[in-house]
Amino acid sequence: MNFINSLIGILFRLVFMAAGLVFVAGLVVVAVFALALSFVWSLVTGQRHPLSVVWGRFRQTQDAVWRASQRGPGAARGGAGPFSRPGAQAAQPKAANDDVVDVVDLQATRLRGDEPEQK
């Protein structure tokens, strides 16, 4: 009886291992098929392959981070790091914005039915 139980246990393990291998192999086949299909689609449309686009953006970001780290702390923010002392940058007055338009109160004109006056 003990021999039959161990034989059934081994049989179940083999069946589940085979099912797992079939599942993993199926996933690999689907992934390779999708990759080949996307490659053919990029050839048909004339656009770069999506993996190439993602890899290129990754490299650009990595290069930008590397260049920013080589310039020193706060170089990306114009030299004003989070722990830097206020210096010449803080002393410069901000430029006035000439495009600012006065706010017109429409509540009073809506009650009377008049048009708002423009200055």
LOPAGU-704199 format. One record per residue: x, z, y of N, C-alpha, C in turn; residue number from 1; chain. Coordinates in steps of 0.2 Angstrom, whole numbers, plus 2048, in hexadecimal, padded with zeros to 3 digits. Layout:
  nx  nz  ny cax caz cay  cx  cz  cy   i ch
   X   Z   Y   X   Z   Y   X   Z   Y NUM  A
...
END
This chain:
  nx  nz  ny cax caz cay  cx  cz  cy   i ch
 804 800 7FA 800 800 800 804 800 806   1  A
 80A 804 806 80E 804 80C 812 7FD 80D   2  A
 813 7FA 807 816 7F3 808 811 7EE 80B   3  A
 80B 7EF 80A 806 7EA 80D 805 7EC 814   4  A
 805 7F2 816 805 7F4 81D 80B 7F1 821   5  A
 810 7F2 81F 816 7EF 822 816 7E8 822   6  A
 814 7E4 81D 813 7DD 81D 80E 7DB 822   7  A
 809 7DE 823 804 7DC 828 807 7DD 82F   8  A
 80A 7E3 830 80E 7E4 836 813 7DF 838   9  A
 817 7DD 833 81B 7D7 835 818 7D1 836  10  A
 813 7D0 833 80F 7C9 834 80C 7C9 83B  11  A
 809 7CF 83D 806 7CF 844 80C 7CE 849  12  A
 811 7D1 848 817 7D1 84D 819 7C9 84D  13  A
 819 7C6 848 81B 7BF 848 816 7BB 84B  14  A
 810 7BC 84A 80A 7B8 84D 80B 7B9 855  15  A
 80B 7BF 857 80B 7C1 85E 812 7BE 861  16  A
 817 7BE 85E 81D 7BB 861 81D 7B4 861  17  A
 81A 7B0 85C 818 7A9 85D 814 7A8 863  18  A
 80E 7AC 863 80A 7AB 869 80D 7AB 870  19  A
 811 7B0 870 815 7B1 876 81A 7AC 878  20  A
 81D 7A9 873 822 7A4 874 81E 79D 876  21  A
 818 79C 873 814 796 875 812 797 87C  22  A
 810 79D 87E 80E 79E 885 813 79D 88A  23  A
 819 7A0 888 81F 79F 88D 821 797 88D  24  A
 821 794 887 823 78D 887 81E 789 88B  25  A
 817 78B 88A 812 787 88E 813 788 896  26  A
 815 78E 898 816 78F 89F 81C 78B 8A1  27  A
 821 78A 89D 827 787 89F 825 77F 8A0  28  A
 821 77D 89B 81F 776 89B 81B 774 8A1  29  A
 817 779 8A3 812 777 8A9 817 778 8AF  30  A
 81C 77C 8AF 820 77C 8B5 824 776 8B6  31  A
 827 774 8B0 82B 76E 8B1 827 768 8B3  32  A
 821 767 8B0 81C 762 8B1 81A 762 8B9  33  A
 819 768 8BC 817 768 8C3 81D 767 8C7  34  A
 823 769 8C5 829 767 8C9 82A 75F 8C9  35  A
 829 75C 8C3 82A 755 8C2 825 751 8C6  36  A
 81F 754 8C6 819 751 8CA 81A 751 8D1  37  A
 81D 757 8D4 81E 758 8DB 824 753 8DD  38  A
 829 752 8D9 82F 74E 8DA 82C 747 8DB  39  A
 828 744 8D6 825 73E 8D6 821 73D 8DD  40  A
 81D 742 8DE 819 741 8E4 81D 741 8EB  41  A
 823 745 8EB 827 744 8F1 82A 73D 8F1  42  A
 82C 73A 8EB 82E 733 8EC 829 72E 8EE  43  A
 823 72F 8EC 81E 72B 8EE 81C 72B 8F5  44  A
 81C 731 8F8 81A 732 8FF 820 731 904  45  A
 826 732 901 82C 731 905 82E 737 909  46  A
 82B 73D 907 82C 743 90A 832 747 906  47  A
 835 74C 909 83A 750 905 836 754 900  48  A
 839 756 8FB 837 75A 8F6 835 761 8F8  49  A
 830 764 8F7 82E 76B 8F9 834 770 8F8  50  A
 837 76F 8F2 83D 774 8F1 843 773 8F5  51  A
 844 76D 8F7 849 76B 8FC 847 76E 903  52  A
 841 76D 905 83F 770 90B 840 777 90C  53  A
 83D 77B 906 83E 782 906 845 784 906  54  A
 849 781 902 850 782 902 854 781 909  55  A
 852 77C 90C 855 77A 913 853 77F 918  56  A
 84D 782 918 84B 787 91D 84E 78D 91B  57  A
 84F 78F 915 853 795 913 85A 795 915  58  A
 85D 78F 915 864 78E 917 865 78F 91E  59  A
 860 78C 922 860 78C 929 85F 793 92C  60  A
 85A 797 929 859 79E 92A 85F 7A2 929  61  A
 862 7A1 923 868 7A5 921 86E 7A3 926  62  A
 86F 79D 928 874 79B 92D 873 79E 934  63  A
 86D 79E 936 86B 7A1 93C 86C 7A9 93C  64  A
 86A 7AC 937 86C 7B3 936 873 7B5 936  65  A
 877 7B1 933 87E 7B1 933 881 7B1 939  66  A
 87F 7AB 93D 882 7AA 944 880 7B0 948  67  A
 87A 7B2 948 877 7B8 94C 87B 7BE 94B  68  A
 87D 7BF 944 881 7C5 943 888 7C5 945  69  A
 88B 7BF 945 892 7BE 948 892 7BF 94F  70  A
 88D 7BE 953 88D 7BE 95A 88D 7C5 95D  71  A
 88B 7CA 958 88B 7D1 95A 884 7D4 95B  72  A
 884 7DA 95C 87D 7DD 95C 87A 7DB 963  73  A
 873 7D9 962 86F 7D8 968 870 7D1 96B  74  A
 874 7CD 968 876 7C6 96B 870 7C2 96A  75  A
 86B 7C3 966 865 7BF 965 860 7C1 96A  76  A
 861 7C7 96D 85C 7C9 972 85F 7C9 979  77  A
 864 7C5 97A 867 7C4 981 86C 7CA 982  78  A
 86F 7CD 97D 873 7D2 97F 870 7D9 97F  79  A
 86A 7DA 97F 866 7E0 980 864 7E3 97A  80  A
 869 7E7 977 868 7EA 970 863 7F0 971  81  A
 860 7F3 96C 85C 7F8 96C 85F 7FF 96F  82  A
 866 7FF 96F 869 805 971 86E 804 977  83  A
 86D 7FE 97A 872 7FC 97F 86F 800 986  84  A
 874 801 98A 872 804 991 86F 7FF 995  85  A
 86A 801 999 868 7FC 99E 86D 7FA 9A3  86  A
 86E 7F4 9A4 874 7F1 9A8 871 7EC 9AD  87  A
 875 7E7 9AD 873 7E1 9B2 86C 7DE 9B0  88  A
 86A 7DE 9AA 864 7DB 9A8 85E 7DF 9AB  89  A
 85F 7E6 9AB 859 7EA 9AD 859 7EA 9B5  90  A
 85E 7E8 9B8 85F 7E9 9BF 85C 7E2 9C2  91  A
 85B 7DD 9BF 859 7D7 9C1 851 7D7 9C2  92  A
 84F 7D5 9C8 847 7D5 9C9 844 7CF 9C5  93  A
 83E 7D0 9C3 83B 7CB 9BF 838 7C6 9C4  94  A
 838 7C0 9C2 836 7BB 9C7 82E 7BB 9C7  95  A
 82C 7BA 9CE 824 7BA 9CF 821 7B4 9CC  96  A
 81B 7B5 9C9 818 7AF 9C6 813 7AD 9CB  97  A
 814 7A6 9CD 810 7A3 9D3 80A 7A0 9D0  98  A
 809 7A0 9C9 803 79D 9C6 7FD 7A2 9C5  99  A
 7FE 7A8 9C8 7F9 7AD 9C7 7F3 7AC 9CB 100  A
 7ED 7AC 9C9 7E7 7AA 9CC 7E3 7B1 9CD 101  A
 7E0 7B2 9D3 7DC 7B8 9D4 7D6 7B8 9CF 102  A
 7D4 7BE 9CD 7CE 7BE 9C9 7C8 7BE 9CE 103  A
 7C3 7BA 9CC 7BD 7BA 9CF 7B8 7BE 9CC 104  A
 7B4 7C2 9D0 7AF 7C6 9CD 7A8 7C2 9CC 105  A
 7A7 7C0 9C6 7A1 7BC 9C5 79A 7C0 9C5 106  A
 79B 7C6 9C4 795 7CA 9C3 791 7CA 9C9 107  A
 794 7CB 9CF 790 7CB 9D5 78D 7C4 9D7 108  A
 791 7BF 9D6 78E 7B8 9D7 789 7B6 9D2 109  A
 789 7B8 9CC 784 7B6 9C7 77D 7BA 9C9 110  A
 77D 7C0 9CC 777 7C3 9CE 774 7BF 9D4 111  A
 778 7BD 9D8 775 7B9 9DE 774 7B2 9DD 112  A
 777 7AF 9D8 777 7A8 9D7 77B 7A4 9DB 113  A
 780 7A7 9DE 785 7A3 9E2 78B 7A1 9DE 114  A
 78E 79C 9E0 794 79A 9DD 79A 79E 9E0 115  A
 79F 7A0 9DB 7A4 7A4 9DD 7A9 7A1 9E2 116  A
 7AB 7A4 9E7 7AF 7A1 9ED 7B6 7A1 9EA 117  A
 7BA 79B 9EC 7C1 79A 9EA 7C5 79C 9F0 118  A
 7CA 79F 9EF 7CF 7A1 9F4 7D5 79C 9F4 119  A
END
